[in-house]
Amino acid sequence: VTGIRQTIATALVVFIGTELIKKRKFFPLLLICLIAFTIHKSSICLLPFYFISQKKITRKYILFVLALLPIVAVFRNQFLDLLNFISGYEYEELSTSGAKSFTFFYFVLVIVSLILLRYVRENSKNYKMYYNALFLGMLFIPLVFVNPSLMRVVQYFSVYLMLLVPELIMCIQKKYRNLVYIAIVIVLMFITNIYTSNY
């Protein structure tokens, strides 16, 4: 039931909210987030994205975000308490949790995205939104290793990866794209095999 409620909330705040963010319509976005909040409280986590989505992607900004990552990782329990307060949920620490395969894939995508930033910037007018969503999702990932249910927060930002990945592929010359597709499939199979081999 929780999964269904969050899916509905995600559809509201991401698919409808994204257009409002692009058009810089804060109050309609706030209304959508409040409606979604009554369905699933985690949806309120997307509201700050309005203020960050158009942040210019500079070298200093990237270094700042990367510097924040270990801080979030070290103080993840304190950040979890803050998130509990904001969302109204009680996320408890689970020492054995963590979406390892997703985390590995996510950070590979972050690295590739940073390498291809110059090309994506030249070809996508929405690149700032995609990259800022990528960074926000990355900063929430350490919390997933405290409790895997925090993946529901990452989900709101990881949806934008579906828009970013095609932009990354378009940066690659056509004659090499089939090789890239094959490499992606092999890597995903490899990751899945490693992290499910113990089950």
Rosetta silent file (secondary structure, phi, psi, omega in degrees, C-alpha in Angstrom):
SEQUENCE: VTGIRQTIATALVVFIGTELIKKRKFFPLLLICLIAFTIHKSSICLLPFYFISQKKITRKYILFVLALLPIVAVFRNQFLDLLNFISGYEYEELSTSGAKSFTFFYFVLVIVSLILLRYVRENSKNYKMYYNALFLGMLFIPLVFVNPSLMRVVQYFSVYLMLLVPELIMCIQKKYRNLVYIAIVIVLMFITNIYTSNY
SCORE:     score description
SCORE:     0.000 S_00000001
   1 L     0.000  -42.614  179.419    0.000    0.000    0.000 S_00000001
   2 H   -60.331  -40.255  179.626    2.839    2.372    0.887 S_00000001
   3 H   -63.069  -39.496  178.841    4.447    1.735   -2.498 S_00000001
   4 H   -65.973  -43.330 -179.927    1.221    2.595   -4.318 S_00000001
   5 H   -62.973  -41.147 -179.605    0.794    5.795   -2.310 S_00000001
   6 H   -69.836  -34.617  177.411    4.342    6.900   -3.022 S_00000001
   7 H   -61.241  -42.224  177.466    3.974    6.123   -6.723 S_00000001
   8 H   -64.923  -43.594  179.595    0.943    8.412   -6.869 S_00000001
   9 H   -63.797  -39.837  178.568    2.792   11.093   -4.896 S_00000001
  10 H   -63.073  -42.875  179.217    5.825   10.772   -7.184 S_00000001
  11 H   -59.673  -38.879 -179.656    3.651   11.183  -10.266 S_00000001
  12 H   -68.602  -55.324 -170.807    2.220   14.393   -8.835 S_00000001
  13 H   -78.626  -28.370 -178.562    5.360   16.118   -7.610 S_00000001
  14 H   -89.464  -56.306 -172.811    7.796   14.920  -10.286 S_00000001
  15 H   -74.658  -36.330  174.795    5.847   14.721  -13.520 S_00000001
  16 H   -86.349  -42.918 -177.724    3.537   17.666  -12.831 S_00000001
  17 H   -63.341  -32.376 -179.512    5.923   19.518  -10.540 S_00000001
  18 H   -60.156  -42.564  178.757    8.791   19.419  -13.044 S_00000001
  19 H   -64.892  -36.057  178.094    6.866   21.556  -15.514 S_00000001
  20 H   -69.392  -35.401  176.991    6.062   24.017  -12.743 S_00000001
  21 H   -65.913  -43.608  178.876    9.728   24.146  -11.765 S_00000001
  22 H   -60.395  -38.197 -177.959   10.729   24.841  -15.370 S_00000001
  23 L   -87.985    1.547  178.513    8.182   27.666  -15.560 S_00000001
  24 L    57.258   46.980  178.255    9.273   28.962  -12.114 S_00000001
  25 L  -107.663   91.197 -172.431    5.762   28.730  -10.667 S_00000001
  26 H   -69.847  -49.007 -173.723    6.399   28.259   -6.969 S_00000001
  27 H   -66.069  -39.970  171.822    2.906   28.524   -5.481 S_00000001
  28 H   -61.583  -36.999  177.139    1.304   25.998   -7.870 S_00000001
  29 H   -65.069  -42.520  178.204    4.245   23.699   -7.074 S_00000001
  30 H   -59.640  -41.336  178.548    3.691   24.241   -3.358 S_00000001
  31 H   -62.672  -44.165  178.700    0.025   23.319   -3.793 S_00000001
  32 H   -61.629  -43.066 -179.368    0.960   20.122   -5.663 S_00000001
  33 H   -65.410  -37.354  178.809    3.476   19.201   -2.949 S_00000001
  34 H   -67.930  -38.671  176.169    0.899   19.788   -0.213 S_00000001
  35 H   -64.611  -45.824  179.440   -1.626   17.594   -2.019 S_00000001
  36 H   -64.873  -31.434  179.703    1.013   14.891   -2.516 S_00000001
  37 H   -61.882  -33.109  178.351    2.010   15.268    1.151 S_00000001
  38 H   -71.808  -18.956  178.807   -1.449   14.062    2.177 S_00000001
  39 H   -91.285  -46.184  178.352   -0.816   10.928    0.107 S_00000001
  40 L  -150.738  121.005 -171.405    2.793   10.281    1.117 S_00000001
  41 H   -64.657  -24.868 -178.273    4.766   12.538    3.451 S_00000001
  42 H   -65.161  -18.159 -176.876    8.121   11.918    1.757 S_00000001
  43 H   -63.699  -21.582 -179.171    6.954   13.969   -1.248 S_00000001
  44 H   -66.659  -18.149 -179.295    7.694   17.205    0.620 S_00000001
  45 H   -65.808  -18.643 -179.400   11.402   16.437    0.145 S_00000001
  46 H   -82.122  -18.862 -175.656   11.133   17.565   -3.473 S_00000001
  47 L   -57.123  -43.484  178.587   10.007   21.097   -2.601 S_00000001
  48 L   -61.488  -18.818 -179.059   13.558   22.441   -1.933 S_00000001
  49 H   -63.157  -25.649  177.764   14.483   21.279   -5.430 S_00000001
  50 H   -56.455  -41.100 -175.450   12.624   24.312   -6.785 S_00000001
  51 H   -82.053  -19.637 -175.899   15.315   26.585   -5.361 S_00000001
  52 H  -101.715  -22.565 -168.608   18.230   24.365   -6.383 S_00000001
  53 L   -57.490  -31.874 -177.662   17.133   23.107   -9.804 S_00000001
  54 L  -103.045   15.370  176.929   18.519   26.063  -11.766 S_00000001
  55 L   -62.563  130.340 -178.337   21.758   26.352   -9.816 S_00000001
  56 L   -66.000  134.716 -178.322   24.616   26.863  -12.262 S_00000001
  57 L   -88.192   96.903  179.056   26.889   23.832  -12.539 S_00000001
  58 L  -112.606  169.273  179.440   30.374   25.217  -11.947 S_00000001
  59 H   -63.003  -42.097  179.566   33.599   23.571  -10.851 S_00000001
  60 H   -63.625  -39.517  179.739   33.363   25.172   -7.399 S_00000001
  61 H   -65.487  -42.967  178.423   29.781   23.998   -7.027 S_00000001
  62 H   -61.456  -44.831  178.995   30.690   20.437   -8.001 S_00000001
  63 H   -63.008  -37.311  178.132   33.572   20.409   -5.506 S_00000001
  64 H   -63.415  -44.996  179.687   31.228   21.749   -2.824 S_00000001
  65 H   -64.317  -43.672  179.429   28.695   18.970   -3.456 S_00000001
  66 H   -64.748  -33.191  177.654   31.415   16.312   -3.470 S_00000001
  67 H   -70.946  -29.838  178.517   32.766   17.721   -0.197 S_00000001
  68 H   -69.348  -30.095 -173.965   29.294   17.472    1.341 S_00000001
  69 H   -56.933  -52.540  178.679   29.038   13.759    0.549 S_00000001
  70 H   -64.568  -29.000  177.743   31.504   12.485    3.206 S_00000001
  71 H   -65.760  -44.865  177.335   29.983   14.917    5.728 S_00000001
  72 H   -62.887  -39.219 -179.128   26.527   13.450    5.111 S_00000001
  73 H   -64.102  -42.127 -178.367   28.018    9.948    5.313 S_00000001
  74 H   -70.171  -41.803 -176.800   29.686   10.628    8.679 S_00000001
  75 L  -103.256   32.086 -174.816   26.678   12.395   10.207 S_00000001
  76 H   -62.884  -32.845  179.424   24.051   10.265    8.481 S_00000001
  77 H   -68.279  -37.224  177.579   22.311    9.366   11.748 S_00000001
  78 H   -68.154  -40.095  176.513   21.918   13.038   12.635 S_00000001
  79 H   -64.967  -33.418  178.078   20.581   13.766    9.149 S_00000001
  80 H   -64.486  -41.396  177.438   18.206   10.848    9.611 S_00000001
  81 H   -61.320  -40.317  178.713   16.842   12.436   12.791 S_00000001
  82 H   -64.527  -41.508  179.412   16.290   15.679   10.885 S_00000001
  83 H   -66.524  -36.180  175.207   14.491   13.827    8.107 S_00000001
  84 H   -58.674  -42.388 -178.631   12.325   12.074   10.690 S_00000001
  85 H   -65.839  -41.609 -176.883   11.309   15.479   12.007 S_00000001
  86 H   -71.574  -46.467 -172.441   10.517   16.875    8.545 S_00000001
  87 H   -83.843  -23.873 -177.874    8.701   13.870    7.107 S_00000001
  88 L    87.646    0.896  177.774    6.913   12.717   10.244 S_00000001
  89 L   -95.090  159.167  175.077    8.195    9.147    9.800 S_00000001
  90 L  -111.756   94.366  177.785   10.331    7.232   12.266 S_00000001
  91 L   -88.370  119.579 -179.495   13.206    5.714   10.303 S_00000001
  92 L   -98.010  152.792 -178.379   15.229    3.427   12.558 S_00000001
  93 L   -70.920  132.875  175.245   18.838    2.459   12.008 S_00000001
  94 L  -124.808  107.235 -170.300   19.394   -0.914   10.350 S_00000001
  95 L   -67.123  -21.351 -176.142   23.079   -1.803   10.427 S_00000001
  96 L  -100.738    8.417 -174.256   22.900   -4.436    7.694 S_00000001
  97 L   -89.849  173.028  176.791   20.959   -2.407    5.173 S_00000001
  98 L   137.858  127.716  179.703   22.037   -0.586    2.013 S_00000001
  99 L   -86.991   83.946 -170.900   21.231   -0.774   -1.679 S_00000001
 100 H   -66.335  -44.884 -177.486   24.760   -1.616   -2.792 S_00000001
 101 H   -65.159  -42.227  178.517   24.114   -2.349   -6.451 S_00000001
 102 H   -64.230  -41.825 -179.594   22.056    0.820   -6.919 S_00000001
 103 H   -62.745  -44.111  179.249   24.688    2.871   -5.103 S_00000001
 104 H   -61.099  -48.302  179.895   27.496    1.511   -7.270 S_00000001
 105 H   -62.403  -39.982 -177.787   25.556    2.189  -10.454 S_00000001
 106 H   -62.616  -44.199 -177.708   24.558    5.656   -9.230 S_00000001
 107 H   -73.366  -29.957  171.894   28.131    6.715   -8.546 S_00000001
 108 H   -62.562  -42.432  179.172   29.309    5.344  -11.882 S_00000001
 109 H   -64.627  -38.256  176.933   26.627    7.507  -13.466 S_00000001
 110 H   -60.807  -45.838 -179.411   27.809   10.521  -11.451 S_00000001
 111 H   -62.110  -47.510  179.860   31.374   10.034  -12.704 S_00000001
 112 H   -62.445  -40.473 -179.368   30.279    9.633  -16.328 S_00000001
 113 H   -63.539  -38.740  178.951   27.993   12.661  -16.025 S_00000001
 114 H   -69.791  -37.433  178.351   30.825   14.823  -14.737 S_00000001
 115 H   -64.027  -38.857 -175.725   33.138   13.667  -17.517 S_00000001
 116 L   -97.070   11.539 -176.222   30.535   14.515  -20.166 S_00000001
 117 H   -54.332  -45.140 -176.552   29.269   17.701  -18.508 S_00000001
 118 H   -60.161  -39.486 -178.347   30.705   20.004  -21.163 S_00000001
 119 H   -74.032  -39.949  178.903   28.964   18.110  -23.965 S_00000001
 120 H   -65.496  -40.219  179.217   25.632   17.826  -22.144 S_00000001
 121 H   -58.209  -37.365 -177.678   25.730   21.541  -21.340 S_00000001
 122 H   -74.825  -23.011 -171.417   26.066   22.355  -25.038 S_00000001
 123 H  -115.363   -6.990 -177.411   23.176   20.128  -26.133 S_00000001
 124 L  -129.829  123.222  179.330   20.579   20.220  -23.352 S_00000001
 125 L   -76.818  -15.733 -179.312   18.749   23.314  -22.132 S_00000001
 126 L  -104.895   17.550 -173.488   17.578   21.441  -19.023 S_00000001
 127 H   -61.411  -33.753 -178.665   20.992   20.114  -18.013 S_00000001
 128 H   -63.267  -40.522  178.019   21.082   22.161  -14.780 S_00000001
 129 H   -63.683  -44.394 -178.464   17.893   20.519  -13.550 S_00000001
 130 H   -63.422  -45.412 -176.837   19.177   17.025  -14.381 S_00000001
 131 H   -69.925  -38.971  178.625   22.557   17.536  -12.721 S_00000001
 132 H   -66.959  -35.808  174.330   21.143   19.159   -9.595 S_00000001
 133 H   -65.367  -40.461  177.661   18.699   16.263   -9.217 S_00000001
 134 H   -59.487  -44.744 -178.666   21.622   13.873   -9.680 S_00000001
 135 H   -67.612  -41.938  179.851   23.576   15.639   -6.933 S_00000001
 136 H   -63.765  -43.809  176.775   20.656   15.759   -4.492 S_00000001
 137 H   -59.773  -40.431  179.650   19.960   12.066   -4.964 S_00000001
 138 H   -61.664  -40.234 -178.567   23.650   11.354   -4.385 S_00000001
 139 H   -70.044  -23.184  177.976   23.625   13.254   -1.079 S_00000001
 140 H   -84.954  -17.521 -174.778   20.674   11.202    0.175 S_00000001
 141 H   -59.197  -41.323  178.071   22.282    7.853   -0.679 S_00000001
 142 H   -55.409  -28.604  179.140   24.360    7.577    2.552 S_00000001
 143 H   -69.772  -24.629  179.106   21.063    7.621    4.462 S_00000001
 144 H   -64.825  -28.472  179.951   19.970    4.512    2.566 S_00000001
 145 L   -79.455   -7.035  170.462   22.731    2.623    4.375 S_00000001
 146 L   -88.296  -44.959  177.817   21.082    3.552    7.664 S_00000001
 147 L  -151.145  122.199 -176.178   17.665    2.407    6.518 S_00000001
 148 H   -62.891  -18.932  178.708   16.792    1.130    3.023 S_00000001
 149 H   -67.722  -14.594  176.080   13.343    2.725    3.206 S_00000001
 150 H   -69.263   -9.465  174.991   15.131    6.061    2.667 S_00000001
 151 H   -60.556  -24.008  179.141   15.387    4.978   -0.965 S_00000001
 152 H   -64.389  -27.279  176.142   11.886    6.431   -1.285 S_00000001
 153 H   -76.451  -44.275  178.286   13.472    9.893   -0.904 S_00000001
 154 H   -59.586  -32.410 -176.564   16.189    9.159   -3.470 S_00000001
 155 H   -56.238  -38.176 -177.059   13.441    7.995   -5.832 S_00000001
 156 H   -62.065  -31.652 -178.992   12.124   11.536   -6.312 S_00000001
 157 H   -94.738  -29.724 -178.545   15.468   12.658   -7.715 S_00000001
 158 H   -69.821  -19.116  175.746   16.529    9.440   -9.442 S_00000001
 159 L   -58.401  -33.603 -179.623   13.535    9.754  -11.785 S_00000001
 160 L   -68.494  -16.000  177.721   15.468   12.546  -13.495 S_00000001
 161 H   -64.066  -30.178  178.819   18.190   10.038  -14.359 S_00000001
 162 H   -65.409  -22.665  176.948   15.875    8.679  -17.043 S_00000001
 163 H   -91.168  -29.750 -178.763   16.134   12.088  -18.688 S_00000001
 164 H   -76.694  -41.560 -176.287   19.863   12.510  -18.099 S_00000001
 165 H   -56.968  -46.146  176.656   21.031    9.129  -19.420 S_00000001
 166 H   -59.589  -33.872  177.429   19.750    9.734  -22.995 S_00000001
 167 H   -65.594  -37.782  178.342   21.564   13.086  -22.953 S_00000001
 168 H   -66.374  -42.931 -179.394   24.771   11.298  -21.988 S_00000001
 169 H   -65.265  -36.479  179.649   24.348    8.732  -24.747 S_00000001
 170 H   -65.467  -19.084  178.237   23.726   11.478  -27.315 S_00000001
 171 L   -76.026  -14.314 -177.414   27.164   12.872  -26.458 S_00000001
 172 L   -94.358  139.390  179.790   28.760    9.708  -27.823 S_00000001
 173 L   -57.635  143.935 -174.522   29.404    9.318  -31.527 S_00000001
 174 H   -55.950  -38.235 -175.883   26.794    7.153  -33.255 S_00000001
 175 H   -67.892  -16.033 -179.860   29.276    4.514  -34.361 S_00000001
 176 H  -103.078   -5.648 -172.943   30.186    3.834  -30.715 S_00000001
 177 H   -66.337  -38.255  178.068   26.683    3.842  -29.221 S_00000001
 178 H   -61.337  -37.662  177.282   25.989    0.138  -29.770 S_00000001
 179 H   -65.115  -37.412  178.409   29.195   -0.641  -27.894 S_00000001
 180 H   -65.590  -42.836  178.456   28.032    1.608  -25.080 S_00000001
 181 H   -59.808  -44.673  179.817   24.670   -0.189  -24.899 S_00000001
 182 H   -63.666  -42.468 -179.925   26.426   -3.551  -24.711 S_00000001
 183 H   -62.759  -40.810  179.424   28.831   -2.258  -22.053 S_00000001
 184 H   -62.793  -44.475  179.488   25.952   -0.938  -19.941 S_00000001
 185 H   -62.488  -43.811 -179.798   24.138   -4.285  -20.086 S_00000001
 186 H   -62.825  -44.900 -179.955   27.323   -6.176  -19.157 S_00000001
 187 H   -62.781  -43.741  179.465   28.058   -3.843  -16.243 S_00000001
 188 H   -63.346  -41.628  177.424   24.490   -4.113  -14.931 S_00000001
 189 H   -64.080  -40.494  179.869   24.594   -7.910  -15.161 S_00000001
 190 H   -63.568  -46.474 -179.996   27.974   -7.936  -13.409 S_00000001
 191 H   -62.911  -45.952 -179.638   26.760   -5.691  -10.597 S_00000001
 192 H   -60.824  -41.301 -179.422   23.556   -7.681  -10.156 S_00000001
 193 H   -64.966  -40.748 -178.395   25.495  -10.951  -10.048 S_00000001
 194 H   -65.086  -47.681 -171.927   27.943   -9.662   -7.428 S_00000001
 195 H   -87.346   -2.188  174.989   25.362   -8.270   -5.035 S_00000001
 196 H  -114.914    1.521 -175.637   22.886  -11.137   -5.339 S_00000001
 197 L   -67.981  -20.601 -178.974   25.412  -13.985   -5.175 S_00000001
 198 L   -87.273   -2.120 -177.191   24.932  -14.324   -1.419 S_00000001
 199 L  -101.242    0.000    0.000   21.194  -14.981   -1.710 S_00000001
